[in-house]
Amino acid sequence: MNRKEAARYLNFKPNTLAVWDCTRRYDLKPIKIGRSVRYRKSVLDQFLLTFLTP
């Protein structure tokens, strides 16, 4: 999914994901194809499980 879709899925703003990618704060393993950035749903699900599980 693209950055906008991924941000909506995670309930963050697209710019937040862009900053995380640039600063490597969280490794969401973005896939860059030219100027386009894509995210795998499985990686986003793992991110949510990591931070939502007590």
C-alpha positions in Angstrom: 0.0 0.0 0.0 1.2 3.5 -0.6 2.2 6.0 2.2 -1.2 7.6 2.4 -3.0 4.3 2.7 -0.5 3.0 5.2 -0.9 6.1 7.3 -4.6 5.8 7.3 -4.3 2.1 8.3 -2.0 3.0 11.2 -4.0 6.1 12.1 -1.1 8.4 11.6 -0.4 11.2 9.1 1.5 10.4 5.9 4.2 13.0 6.9 4.8 11.0 10.2 5.6 7.9 8.2 7.9 10.0 6.0 9.8 11.3 9.0 10.1 7.8 10.5 11.5 6.5 7.2 14.0 9.4 7.0 15.1 9.2 10.6 14.8 5.4 10.8 12.9 5.8 14.1 10.8 2.7 13.3 11.7 0.3 10.6 8.6 -0.2 8.6 10.7 -1.5 5.7 9.5 0.8 3.0 9.8 -0.4 -0.6 11.0 2.4 -2.8 10.2 2.2 -6.5 11.5 5.3 -8.1 9.8 8.2 -6.2 7.0 5.9 -5.0 7.0 4.4 -1.5 5.1 1.2 -0.6 4.5 -0.7 2.6 3.7 -4.3 3.1 0.5 -4.9 5.2 2.3 -7.7 7.1 5.0 -5.3 8.3 2.4 -2.8 9.4 0.5 -5.5 11.2 3.7 -6.5 13.0 4.3 -2.9 14.0 0.8 -2.6 15.5 1.2 -5.8 17.4 4.6 -4.7 18.8 3.3 -1.4 20.1 -0.3 -2.4 21.1 0.5 -5.6 23.0 1.1 -4.9 26.7 
